Structure formats: structure tokens, C-alpha cells
Amino acid sequence: LTVQGAMGCAQAGHAAESVFSAKTSSLDLPPDFGELANKFRDALFYASSNFPLILMLDGLEEICHDEEGQVSSWLPAKMSSNLIFIISTNQSNASIDSTIQDLADRIEEGLGVFLMPETSHDDANTMLEDYLRRHGRCLSDAHKVVVMKSFQQCPSPLWLHLAAGLAISVKSYEKFEPLSISVAQLLKESMDRLELFHGFQLVKFVSCYLALSRFGLSQNELQQLLSLNDVVLADVYQWWLPPLRILPPMLLKRLLLDLEPCYLKIHEKGGPFHLF
């Protein structure tokens, strides 16, 4: 069974109960979360040395720690060595540490904790080339040197993603200054550059709407919100008053394309949705 929905990303997906109940309505599975958890625990005992079972839970910090959403509520008290359980988290707090310790107590051979190493120069170069290939762009040798030298001071994949998006917006004959070594500062520089090309008010309100939305906004929803915003429309239509005052769809589409390195795109029913 593959659950096509990500906890923490899907709408109302932070609670395990809502995800499983929504995804199993068409399957021959118990509608009650407690019964489903019992059946899930029973299924884990099918794992054997010849057919080990691998469970992967990515983003432990995204799961609500309510009574039914806790990992401990749908796993058996003891798990054999034939069950390989892989979890990942990018946070560390009392609740997450307690959950990890609880899992370690349930596994016969204990739970190994590994810290992910910093991204190497070779991996960063591969990631940069892949980003350029997917966007059909390339960088001059001089601009690429600037990106890779700055990356050595901030070896973060998120920083590299933002830097690549900023780098492809600079023309090959333009001077490319050394980039900020802070993700927050680099994001600010990216937004400042977008304001020059797309207008301060449009960038400001699109960013605010995306930041304030709980589950993200689709392009059509953004279009409707901006078309009701008199400040944005006054900025767009400075020299001409159209018979129907709506935001030209192409303006938003161009901005979203340039803003792509800065937001998360979630593919859900009715989407895709854009979310900071």
C-alpha cells in the first residue's frame, strides 16, 4: 500500500488520522484509526529474514504529536531485526528526542543516529549542473566560480538552490558580485532583484499572500486575490485604466517563474499550490 499524500504537505496532512482515513476510503481497510493501527502492527510480523520489511518515515518533525498522531501509537512494543526502520528529521527538541528514544527501546538492536555531513564541493557542482540543465540555462565560467567560491563559506543545499536561481538572472556580460554567505541575506537579495524587474507592490503582496497561506495558494487563487488588491492594480495600471480592472495573468506567471527558487510547490488536488 502506497499512501499518495505527504504528512505535513498535503492539506490537513499534519495529523496521521486525517491522512489515512482520507486515503483508505476506497480500500478494504478499517475506517477507524485505532483498528487500522492494530492491523498495521499485525502486518509488521510478516517480516522475516528472507523477506525483511523496510519502513521509511521522512520528516518526523512534521507529524503532530497528538495522541493518535504519535509514532508510538501505531508501532508494536517490540520490533524484530527483520524490520528496518528509517526515519529522518531536521529538528531536535524534547518531543522529537523522546520519540526517537522510544523507537530505540522498541528495536532489538537499538537505533543508530547519523548526522548528515556537509555537502561536498563535487556534490554541489553536480547539483548546480542539474539545476541549470532542468531550467535550460548555463553560467559563464566566471559566474560559476563566484557561486562555487561563495558556497564554500555556506555549504548548504538551500543556499546553493537560491544562489543558482539568482545567478541565472544575471546576464553573462554583467558583473557578478560575490554572494552573501547567509541564506536569509541571500533570500533578501533575491527579493530585492525581483522588485526591480516586477515592481515592489506586486512582489510584496505575492510574497505576503504565500507566507500567510496555511496550505499554499494556486496561481488562480493568487490571481483572484491580486485582482482585488487596489494597491497592486494602481501600481500596474499607472498610465492606463482598462475597462476591466484585473491583474494581467502573464505578470503573475512571469513573477512565479522567477520566484521559483524561493518557494515550495506542492502537487495536490486542485493545485499545484505555492508555499513559502
N, C-alpha and C positions, 0 to 999 in steps of 0.2 A: 504494500500500500504506500503510495507516494502522496503526501498531502501538498497540493498545489497552493500554497499560501504561506507567507513568511510571517512568523510571530514578530511583532514589532514593526512590520512594514505594511502588512495588509490592514485594511480598515477594520477597527475593533479587534486587531490581531494581537494585542498585548496580553490577553487572557487566554490560557490554553483551552478552557472550556468552550469559548466562543468559536475558536478556530476549528476544533474537532467536531463540534456539533454542526457547524455550517458545512463542513466538507464530507460528512458521513451520512447525510440525509438520504442519499441515493444508493448507499451501500447497505449490506446486510450486517449492520453493526448496531449495538445498543445505543439508543438516543441519549441515555443518561450517562453523564460524565463518570460517575463512580463505577457503574457497570463496565463502561468502556475501559477504564483504568485497570480493573480486575482482569478483563480479557487480555489486555496488553501485557500485564505481568505474567499471565499464564503462557502467552506466546513466546516469551523470552526463554522458557525452559526447553524449547525445541532446539536451541543452540547446542552443538556438540563439537567434539574435536575434529570431526570430518567436515562439519558444516558450521563454522563459527559465525556468529552474528555481529555485525558492526553497526553501532548506533552513533550518529553524529549530531551534536547539538551546537549550532553555531550562534553565538550571541547570547550567552547565558544572562547577561545583564538586561536584555530586552524583555525577559519574561517577568510578568508581575508576580510578586511573592505573596499572593493571596493564598487562602487555604487550598484551593483546588489547582492553582497555577504552579505551586511549588513542585520542583522536580521530584522531591522525596515522596510526593503523594501518588505518583504513578510508576514507581520503580519498586522491585521487590526488596525485602530487607537484606538479602544476601545475593550477590551476583557471582556466577562462576567465572572461571578464567576463559571459558569459551565465548564469553560476551565481551567484545571490545567496545568500550565506551569512550568517545572522543568529544570533548567539549572545548569551547573557546570563549574567551571574554576579554574585553579591553578595559575593564574596570576592576578595582579591588576595594571592597568595603566590607563591613561586618556581615551583611546579609549574604553576599556572594561567597565570602570566605567560609561562612557557616555551611552553605550549600555544598561547596567543594569538599569540606571536611566530612560532611555526611556521606557524600558519594565515596570518598576514600574508605570510610568504615564499612561500606557495603561490599566492596570489591575484595576478593580473597587475596590478591597480590598487591593491593594498595593502588594508589593513584599517583602517577608521575606528573609533575608540573614542569613545564618547559617555557622559558621566556623566549619569545621570538627575537632573533638577532636583528640588528640594524640592516637596512637594505644596502647591499654591496654596490660598488661602482658599476660592475658588469651587469648586475640585475637592473640597476637604474637606467643604464644605457639601453638595455633591451626593452624596458617599459616605455622609455621615451620614443624609441623607434616604432614600437607598436602603436602608441598614441598617434604619432604622425601618420602612420600607414592607414589607420582607421579613419582619420579625418582628411586623407588625401592631400597632405601638406608635407613640406620639408623645411629644414632650417639650414641656413648658411653655416659654414664651419665656424665662423667667428661667433655667431649667436649660440650655437650648440656648446661651444667652450664656456661661454658665460653661464649657461644653465648648469652644466656639469660641475663647474668650479663652485658655484653657489650651493649646489646640492651637497657637497662635501661638508658644509657647515650646518646643514639641516637635512640629514639623511632620512627623510620621511616620505613615504609614497604619496601622502596627501599633498605635501609641499610640491613634489615633482609634478603631480597632476595639475595643480594650479599654475605652476611655472610654465608647463608646456602650453596650457591654454593662453597664457599671457604672451609667450614667445611667438606663437603663430600669428598673433595680431600685429606684430611689428614687421614692417616691410624690410626686405633684405638690405636695402641701401640706408636704412635708418640706423642711428647709433643705439645700441642696446646696452643700457647701463646695468651694472651688477645688481642682482635681485636681492630683496630683503631675505634674511635668514630666519624669519618668523612667519609661521603660517597665517597668523592674524594680520600682520602687516602686509604680507603678500596679497591677501584677500582684499584688503583695503585699497592697495594699488590697482588691483584688477577692477574693482568697482569704480575707482576714480577715472580709469581709462574708458570704461563703458559709458560713464556720464558724459564724457566729451563727445562720443560718437552718437549716442542715442538720446541725450537730453537728461538733465538732472531729475526732473519730476517723474519721467517715465521709469527710469531705473530705480528711483527711490521707492515709488509705490509698488512696483512689481516685487522688489525685494521685501518690502514690508508685508505684502499680502502672503508671500510664500513663507516668510518667517512666522507669521501669526497663524497660518492654517495648521490644523492638527494632523490631518492626513494628507496634506498636499492639495494642489489645485490643478485641474486640467487647463489646457490652453483656452478652451471655450469659456470656462469659468473666469479665468483671468481677463479674457476679452470683455465679458459682461461687466465685471467689476470696474475695469478701467473706463469703459464707456459711460459709466455712471459717475465718474470722478471729474468734477468740473475743473479742478486744478490741472489735471493731466490734459484734458481736452483744450483748455485755454492755452496751454503751452504748445500743443501740437498745431492748433489752428490759430496761429498768431496773425496771419495775413489773409486768411480766407475763411468765411463762415459757410460751411456746407449745409444743404437742406436737411440732412440727417446727421446729427452730431454723434457719431460713434467712432471709436478708435480704429484706424485702418488696420486690418488683420496683419498685413505684411510688416508693420512696425514691431508688433509683438513677436512675430515669428523670427525676425532678424535678431531681436534682443535675446530671445531664449536660446538661439543658436550660439551667440557669443557668451551667454551666461552659463552655458552647459557645464564647464569645469567646476562651477561653484555650487551646483545643486544636485540632488539625488532624484533620479527618475524612477518612479515605481509603476510597474505594469500591472494594473488591477482592472477589474471590470469597470467600464466607463472611463478608463484612463487612456494614455498614461497620465500620471499625476507628477507634478513637480514639487519638490520639498527641499527646504534648506536643512 
